[in-house]
Amino acid sequence: MSKMKNVVVIEDNESLLISFKEIINNSEEFNVIGAFSNCEDALLYCKNEDPDIILIDIKLPGINGIEGVRRFQYQNPKAKSMVISVYEDSDYIFDALSAGAIGYLTKNTSPEELISALKQVKNGGSPMSGSIARKVIAYFQMPKQEELTERENEVVKLLAKGKSYATIAEELSLSVNTIKTHTRNIYEKMHVSKREELIDKLGAI
């Protein structure tokens, strides 16, 4: 049988921390060597330990989980960090992945799904809850704002703020008809038909 993988859990909700620890320790492949309510204590502990996987929440007292992922990557480069959070905002997801997280789970993940995700990490995978994976896929399938011209990007920012064509025209020293033309081009490139859809789509990026 292969060697058990050492897991460190960081979660400031005590009942969840205990639950995660029990779920992981009941498996045959993983062993919790440290359970902490904050990153500071976990980082200090891991200076002298060699965890294989770090399961980390995002909203934590003191150092947040995203900064924690970044610091663990520097301090324990062999360890793989996996986020488990109630937050499904695109910003949190991409900040965590950019910081070095190997996976991202939501807290409604079942015990079986948690162990399955840990096994994926162990085998070199990048597990994500379904809702998280959909947001990542949507991001890469969406035309990027960089595909808009510089002027169109200026117009998009003002449209997203709810400003009228007349106000945008005045701010950019252009005619209202020119702003309407830019807006039509933006809608076509972003595959939307009205301002509300544009704002929703920009919010998903």
SERO-4910 file (N, C-alpha, C, O; in steps of 0.05 Angstrom, whole numbers):
BEGIN
 pado doro    nc1    nc2    nc3   cac1   cac2   cac3    cc1    cc2    cc3    oc1    oc2    oc3
  Met    A     17    -24      0      0      0      0     18     25      0     38     26     14
  Ser    A      9     45    -16     26     69    -17     25     85      9      6     82     24
  Lys    A     45    101     13     47    117     38     24    136     40     16    148     20
  Met    A     14    139     64     -8    158     68      2    187     64     25    193     70
  Lys    A    -16    203     53     -9    231     48    -17    248     72    -38    246     83
  Asn    A      1    266     79     -3    284    102    -18    309     94    -11    322     75
  Val    A    -39    314    109    -57    337    102    -57    357    126    -59    349    149
  Val    A    -56    383    119    -60    404    139    -86    418    131    -90    425    108
  Val    A   -103    422    151   -129    435    147   -130    462    161   -122    464    184
  Ile    A   -138    483    146   -141    510    158   -169    519    153   -177    525    131
  Glu    A   -184    522    175   -213    529    174   -220    542    201   -216    530    222
  Asp    A   -231    566    200   -237    580    225   -264    573    238   -270    582    260
  Asn    A   -281    558    223   -305    548    235   -298    521    249   -292    501    236
  Glu    A   -300    521    276   -290    499    291   -304    473    284   -291    452    282
  Ser    A   -331    474    281   -345    449    275   -338    438    248   -335    414    244
  Leu    A   -333    456    228   -324    447    202   -296    436    203   -290    416    190
  Leu    A   -279    449    218   -252    440    221   -251    411    232   -237    394    222
  Ile    A   -267    406    253   -269    379    265   -280    359    244   -270    337    242
  Ser    A   -301    368    230   -314    351    210   -294    343    188   -292    319    181
  Phe    A   -280    363    177   -260    357    156   -239    338    166   -231    319    152
  Lys    A   -230    342    190   -209    325    202   -218    296    204   -204    278    197
  Glu    A   -243    293    214   -254    266    217   -258    252    190   -251    228    187
  Ile    A   -268    267    170   -273    255    144   -246    246    132   -244    224    121
  Ile    A   -226    263    134   -200    256    122   -186    233    137   -175    215    124
  Asn    A   -188    234    163   -175    212    179   -189    185    177   -177    165    182
  Asn    A   -214    186    168   -229    161    164   -222    148    138   -230    125    132
  Ser    A   -207    162    121   -199    151     95   -175    133     99   -162    134    120
  Glu    A   -168    118     79   -145    100     81   -120    111     69    -98    100     71
  Glu    A   -123    135     56   -100    145     41    -89    172     52    -67    181     45
  Phe    A   -105    184     71    -97    211     81    -97    213    111   -113    199    124
  Asn    A    -80    229    121    -77    233    150    -73    262    156    -55    275    146
  Val    A    -90    273    174    -88    301    182    -66    304    203    -68    293    225
  Ile    A    -45    318    196    -23    322    215    -25    349    230    -11    353    250
  Gly    A    -43    366    220    -47    392    233    -73    404    226    -80    404    202
  Ala    A    -88    415    245   -114    428    240   -113    455    254   -109    457    278
  Phe    A   -117    476    239   -114    503    249   -137    522    242   -150    518    222
  Ser    A   -141    542    258   -162    562    253   -151    587    239   -167    605    233
  Asn    A   -125    588    235   -113    611    221    -88    603    207    -75    583    213
  Cys    A    -80    620    187    -56    614    171    -30    617    187    -11    602    183
  Glu    A    -30    637    205     -5    643    219      5    618    234     29    611    232
  Asp    A    -13    605    249     -5    581    264      3    558    246     22    543    251
  Ala    A    -12    556    224     -7    534    205     20    538    191     36    519    188
  Leu    A     26    563    183     52    568    171     75    562    190     95    551    182
  Leu    A     72    570    215     93    566    235     97    536    238    120    526    240
  Tyr    A     75    521    240     77    492    244     90    479    220    107    461    223
  Cys    A     83    488    196     93    475    171    122    482    165    134    470    146
  Lys    A    134    500    180    162    506    176    179    481    182    200    477    170
  Asn    A    169    465    201    184    441    209    170    415    201    178    393    210
  Glu    A    150    417    184    135    394    175    135    392    145    144    411    131
  Asp    A    126    370    134    127    367    105     99    357     95     96    334     87
  Pro    A     79    375     96     53    367     87     52    361     57     67    374     41
  Asp    A     35    343     49     31    337     20      9    355      9     11    364    -14
  Ile    A    -12    359     25    -35    374     16    -44    394     38    -44    387     61
  Ile    A    -51    418     30    -61    438     48    -90    445     40    -94    455     18
  Leu    A   -109    439     57   -137    445     52   -143    472     66   -141    473     91
  Ile    A   -150    493     51   -151    519     63   -176    535     56   -184    536     33
  Asp    A   -187    548     76   -210    566     72   -199    593     62   -175    598     64
  Ile    A   -217    610     51   -208    636     41   -211    657     62   -191    671     68
  Lys    A   -235    660     74   -239    681     94   -229    671    121   -242    654    134
  Leu    A   -206    681    130   -194    672    155   -186    697    171   -181    718    159
  Pro    A   -185    695    197   -175    718    212   -145    722    206   -130    703    203
  Gly    A   -136    747    205   -108    752    198   -103    747    169   -117    758    152
  Ile    A    -82    731    163    -75    725    135    -98    709    122   -106    689    132
  Asn    A   -109    719     99   -131    705     86   -120    681     71    -95    678     67
  Gly    A   -138    664     61   -130    639     49   -115    643     23    -97    627     17
  Ile    A   -121    664      8   -107    668    -18    -78    676    -12    -60    666    -26
  Glu    A    -73    694      7    -46    701     14    -32    676     27     -8    672     24
  Gly    A    -48    660     42    -37    636     54    -27    617     33     -5    605     36
  Val    A    -43    613     12    -34    595    -11     -8    605    -22     10    589    -27
  Arg    A     -6    631    -26     19    643    -36     43    637    -18     64    630    -28
  Arg    A     39    641      8     61    637     27     68    607     30     92    601     32
  Phe    A     48    590     29     55    561     30     70    552      6     88    535      8
  Gln    A     63    564    -17     77    556    -42    107    563    -40    124    549    -50
  Tyr    A    112    585    -26    140    594    -23    154    577     -1    177    569     -4
  Gln    A    140    573     21    152    559     44    153    529     41    172    516     48
  Asn    A    131    517     30    129    488     27    123    482     -2    100    474     -9
  Pro    A    142    487    -20    137    485    -49    126    458    -59    114    456    -80
  Lys    A    132    436    -44    123    410    -52     93    405    -45     81    387    -55
  Ala    A     83    421    -26     55    417    -17     36    429    -38     42    449    -51
  Lys    A     13    416    -41     -8    425    -59    -30    437    -43    -41    424    -25
  Ser    A    -37    462    -49    -59    475    -35    -85    473    -50    -87    477    -74
  Met    A   -106    466    -35   -133    464    -46   -152    481    -29   -154    477     -5
  Val    A   -166    499    -42   -184    517    -28   -211    503    -25   -221    489    -42
  Ile    A   -223    508     -1   -251    499      4   -265    523     16   -259    531     38
  Ser    A   -285    534      2   -297    559     10   -326    561      3   -336    547    -14
  Val    A   -341    579     18   -368    585     11   -370    604    -13   -391    608    -25
  Tyr    A   -347    617    -19   -347    638    -39   -343    627    -67   -325    611    -72
  Glu    A   -362    634    -85   -360    625   -113   -356    648   -132   -361    645   -156
  Asp    A   -348    672   -122   -343    695   -139   -319    689   -157   -300    677   -149
  Ser    A   -321    699   -181   -300    695   -201   -273    706   -190   -252    694   -194
  Asp    A   -275    730   -177   -250    742   -167   -236    724   -147   -211    720   -149
  Tyr    A   -250    712   -129   -238    694   -109   -226    670   -123   -204    661   -117
  Ile    A   -241    658   -142   -232    634   -156   -205    640   -170   -186    625   -166
  Phe    A   -205    661   -186   -181    666   -202   -157    676   -185   -134    671   -191
  Asp    A   -164    691   -163   -142    700   -145   -129    676   -132   -105    674   -129
  Ala    A   -146    656   -124   -136    632   -110   -119    616   -130    -97    606   -123
  Leu    A   -129    612   -154   -114    596   -174    -89    610   -182    -68    597   -186
  Ser    A    -90    636   -185    -66    652   -192    -45    650   -170    -21    651   -175
  Ala    A    -54    649   -145    -36    648   -122    -22    621   -120     -1    618   -107
  Gly    A    -34    600   -134    -21    574   -134    -38    551   -125    -29    528   -123
  Ala    A    -64    556   -119    -82    535   -111    -85    515   -134    -87    522   -157
  Ile    A    -85    489   -127    -87    468   -147   -116    460   -152   -122    446   -172
  Gly    A   -134    468   -134   -162    461   -137   -179    480   -120   -169    496   -104
  Tyr    A   -206    479   -125   -224    497   -111   -251    483   -107   -265    477   -126
  Leu    A   -258    478    -82   -283    465    -75   -302    484    -60   -293    503    -47
  Thr    A   -328    479    -63   -347    494    -46   -353    478    -21   -348    453    -20
  Lys    A   -362    491      0   -366    478     26   -390    459     27   -393    445     47
  Asn    A   -406    459      6   -428    439      6   -418    412     -6   -434    394    -12
  Thr    A   -391    410    -10   -379    385    -19   -384    363      0   -381    366     24
  Ser    A   -393    340    -10   -398    317      8   -372    304     17   -351    308      5
  Pro    A   -373    288     39   -349    274     48   -336    258     26   -312    257     23
  Glu    A   -353    244     10   -342    227    -12   -328    245    -33   -307    237    -43
  Glu    A   -340    268    -39   -328    286    -59   -302    298    -49   -284    302    -64
  Leu    A   -301    303    -22   -276    314    -11   -254    294    -13   -231    301    -22
  Ile    A   -259    269     -6   -238    248     -8   -231    244    -38   -207    240    -44
  Ser    A   -251    244    -55   -245    241    -84   -227    264    -94   -209    259   -110
  Ala    A   -232    288    -84   -216    311    -92   -187    308    -82   -168    315    -97
  Leu    A   -184    299    -58   -157    295    -47   -142    274    -63   -118    276    -68
  Lys    A   -157    253    -72   -144    232    -88   -136    244   -115   -115    237   -126
  Gln    A   -152    262   -126   -145    275   -151   -119    291   -148   -101    291   -165
  Val    A   -118    306   -126    -93    322   -120    -69    303   -118    -48    308   -130
  Lys    A    -73    282   -103    -51    262   -100    -41    251   -126    -17    246   -130
  Asn    A    -60    248   -145    -53    237   -172    -47    258   -193    -45    252   -217
  Gly    A    -43    282   -184    -34    303   -202    -57    319   -215    -52    334   -234
  Gly    A    -81    315   -205   -104    329   -217   -110    356   -204    -97    364   -185
  Ser    A   -130    370   -215   -138    396   -204   -169    396   -200   -184    404   -217
  Pro    A   -177    385   -177   -206    382   -173   -220    409   -168   -210    427   -156
  Met    A   -245    411   -179   -261    434   -175   -290    426   -173   -299    408   -187
  Ser    A   -305    439   -155   -334    434   -154   -346    442   -181   -335    459   -195
  Gly    A   -369    430   -187   -382    435   -213   -386    465   -219   -381    474   -241
  Ser    A   -397    479   -199   -403    508   -203   -378    524   -209   -378    544   -224
  Ile    A   -356    516   -196   -330    530   -200   -319    524   -227   -310    542   -241
  Ala    A   -320    499   -235   -310    491   -262   -325    506   -284   -314    514   -304
  Arg    A   -352    509   -280   -368    523   -300   -359    552   -303   -358    562   -326
  Lys    A   -352    565   -281   -344    593   -282   -317    595   -296   -312    613   -312
  Val    A   -299    576   -291   -273    576   -304   -276    571   -334   -264    585   -350
  Ile    A   -293    553   -342   -298    547   -371   -311    572   -384   -303    579   -406
  Ala    A   -330    584   -370   -344    608   -382   -324    630   -386   -326    645   -406
  Tyr    A   -305    633   -368   -285    654   -371   -268    650   -396   -263    669   -410
  Phe    A   -260    625   -401   -243    620   -424   -258    620   -451   -247    623   -472
  Gln    A   -285    615   -449   -301    615   -474   -310    643   -481   -319    648   -503
  Met    A   -308    662   -462   -318    689   -466   -298    706   -481   -274    705   -475
  Pro    A   -308    723   -500   -289    742   -512   -278    760   -491   -293    771   -475
  Lys    A   -252    764   -491   -240    781   -470   -243    810   -477   -246    818   -501
  Gln    A   -243    827   -456   -246    855   -461   -223    866   -478   -225    887   -491
  Glu    A   -200    852   -477   -177    861   -493   -183    860   -523   -170    874   -539
  Glu    A   -204    844   -531   -211    843   -559   -226    868   -568   -229    874   -592
  Leu    A   -235    884   -549   -247    909   -555   -225    930   -561   -203    927   -551
  Thr    A   -232    950   -576   -213    971   -581   -209    988   -555   -225    985   -537
  Glu    A   -189   1004   -555   -184   1021   -532   -208   1039   -526   -216   1042   -503
  Arg    A   -220   1050   -547   -243   1068   -543   -268   1051   -533   -282   1060   -516
  Glu    A   -271   1027   -545   -293   1010   -536   -290   1003   -506   -310   1001   -492
  Asn    A   -266    998   -498   -261    992   -470   -269   1015   -452   -280   1011   -430
  Glu    A   -264   1040   -461   -271   1064   -446   -302   1065   -444   -313   1071   -423
  Val    A   -315   1060   -467   -345   1061   -467   -357   1039   -449   -376   1045   -434
  Val    A   -345   1015   -450   -355    993   -433   -355   1001   -404   -374    996   -389
  Lys    A   -333   1012   -395   -330   1020   -366   -351   1039   -358   -362   1038   -336
  Leu    A   -358   1058   -376   -378   1078   -370   -406   1066   -371   -424   1074   -355
  Leu    A   -411   1049   -391   -437   1035   -393   -442   1019   -367   -464   1019   -357
  Ala    A   -421   1005   -358   -424    988   -334   -430   1004   -309   -441    994   -290
  Lys    A   -423   1030   -310   -429   1048   -287   -457   1059   -289   -466   1075   -272
  Gly    A   -472   1051   -311   -499   1060   -313   -502   1088   -326   -524   1100   -324
  Lys    A   -481   1098   -338   -483   1125   -350   -497   1125   -376   -497   1105   -391
  Ser    A   -511   1147   -382   -527   1149   -407   -508   1154   -431   -485   1162   -428
  Tyr    A   -519   1150   -455   -504   1156   -479   -495   1185   -480   -472   1190   -487
  Ala    A   -512   1203   -472   -506   1231   -472   -483   1238   -454   -465   1253   -460
  Thr    A   -484   1226   -429   -462   1231   -410   -436   1219   -419   -415   1231   -416
  Ile    A   -437   1195   -431   -413   1182   -441   -401   1199   -464   -377   1203   -465
  Ala    A   -419   1208   -482   -410   1225   -504   -396   1250   -494   -375   1258   -505
  Glu    A   -407   1262   -474   -395   1287   -463   -368   1281   -450   -349   1296   -453
  Glu    A   -367   1259   -434   -342   1252   -421   -319   1246   -440   -296   1252   -435
  Leu    A   -327   1233   -463   -306   1225   -482   -303   1244   -505   -288   1239   -524
  Ser    A   -318   1266   -504   -317   1287   -525   -324   1275   -552   -310   1280   -572
  Leu    A   -345   1259   -553   -354   1246   -578   -384   1252   -581   -397   1262   -562
  Ser    A   -395   1246   -605   -423   1250   -609   -439   1226   -598   -428   1205   -595
  Val    A   -464   1231   -592   -481   1209   -582   -483   1187   -603   -483   1163   -595
  Asn    A   -485   1194   -628   -486   1173   -649   -461   1155   -650   -463   1131   -654
  Thr    A   -438   1168   -645   -413   1152   -644   -414   1133   -620   -405   1110   -623
  Ile    A   -424   1142   -598   -426   1125   -574   -444   1101   -580   -439   1079   -572
  Lys    A   -466   1107   -594   -485   1086   -601   -472   1065   -619   -477   1041   -617
  Thr    A   -456   1075   -637   -442   1057   -656   -422   1039   -640   -421   1015   -645
  His    A   -407   1052   -622   -388   1036   -606   -404   1015   -589   -395    993   -586
  Thr    A   -427   1023   -578   -443   1005   -562   -452    981   -578   -451    959   -568
  Arg    A   -462    986   -602   -470    964   -620   -447    944   -624   -451    920   -623
  Asn    A   -424    955   -630   -400    938   -635   -393    922   -610   -385    899   -611
  Ile    A   -395    935   -586   -389    922   -561   -408    899   -556   -400    877   -549
  Tyr    A   -434    904   -560   -454    883   -556   -449    860   -574   -452    836   -566
  Glu    A   -442    866   -599   -437    844   -619   -413    827   -610   -414    803   -611
  Lys    A   -391    841   -602   -367    826   -593   -371    810   -568   -360    789   -564
  Met    A   -387    821   -550   -392    808   -524   -416    789   -524   -423    777   -504
  His    A   -429    788   -548   -452    770   -552   -475    775   -532   -485    757   -519
  Val    A   -482    801   -529   -504    809   -512   -522    827   -529   -514    837   -550
  Ser    A   -547    832   -519   -565    849   -533   -574    874   -518   -587    891   -529
  Lys    A   -567    875   -492   -574    898   -476   -555    903   -454   -538    885   -447
  Arg    A   -556    926   -442   -537    935   -422   -536    916   -398   -515    909   -388
  Glu    A   -560    906   -389   -561    888   -365   -545    863   -370   -531    853   -353
  Glu    A   -548    852   -394   -533    828   -401   -503    833   -402   -486    817   -393
  Leu    A   -495    857   -412   -467    865   -413   -455    866   -385   -434    856   -379
  Ile    A   -470    879   -366   -461    882   -339   -458    855   -325   -439    850   -311
  Asp    A   -478    837   -330   -477    810   -319   -453    795   -329   -439    781   -314
  Lys    A   -447    798   -355   -425    784   -367   -398    794   -357   -380    779   -352
  Leu    A   -396    820   -354   -372    832   -343   -368    823   -314   -345    820   -305
  Gly    A   -389    820   -299   -388    812   -271   -378    783   -269   -367    776   -248
  Ala    A   -382    767   -289   -374    739   -289   -345    735   -295   -334    714   -291
  Ile    A   -332    756   -306   -304    754   -314   -287    757   -289   -262    756   -291
***
